[in-house]
Amino acid sequence: MATDKRVFTLRLKEENFEKIRVIAERNKRSIAMQIEYLIEQHIEEYEKDKGTISLDK
């Protein structure tokens, strides 16, 4: 299955990883999808507060 998602390594404290795993299970998501969801939520909150982030290349 092809994807347009970038792959990278993320190091987490064991306790944070386990808590995210529990949250992901409760939300019926994979750990990766839960982390992506949390990042998207944070970006949305940040942009509401500070304005849209421009990605001019």
C-alpha positions in Angstrom: 0.0 0.0 0.0 1.6 3.3 -1.1 1.5 6.3 1.1 2.6 9.9 0.9 3.6 10.0 4.6 7.1 10.7 5.6 8.8 8.1 7.8 11.0 9.1 10.7 12.2 7.8 14.1 10.6 9.1 17.2 12.1 8.5 20.6 9.7 8.7 23.6 9.9 8.1 27.3 8.5 4.6 28.0 5.8 6.1 30.2 4.6 8.5 27.5 4.6 5.7 24.9 2.5 3.4 27.1 0.0 6.2 27.8 -0.3 6.9 24.1 -0.8 3.2 23.5 -3.6 3.1 26.0 -5.3 6.2 24.4 -4.9 4.7 20.9 -6.5 1.5 22.0 -9.4 3.4 23.6 -9.8 5.4 20.3 -9.4 2.3 18.1 -6.4 3.7 16.4 -2.9 2.5 15.9 -0.2 4.2 18.0 1.1 6.0 14.8 -2.3 7.3 13.9 -2.9 8.4 17.5 0.4 10.4 17.5 -0.5 11.9 14.1 -3.9 12.9 15.4 -2.3 14.5 18.5 0.1 16.4 16.3 -2.7 17.6 14.0 -4.8 18.8 17.0 -1.8 20.7 18.4 -1.1 22.4 15.0 -4.8 23.4 14.8 -4.7 24.9 18.3 -1.4 26.7 17.5 -2.7 28.2 14.3 -5.9 29.4 16.0 -3.8 31.2 18.5 -0.9 32.4 16.4 -2.2 32.3 12.8 -1.8 30.0 9.9 1.7 28.6 9.3 2.9 29.4 5.8 4.8 26.6 4.0 6.4 28.7 1.3 9.0 26.7 -0.4 
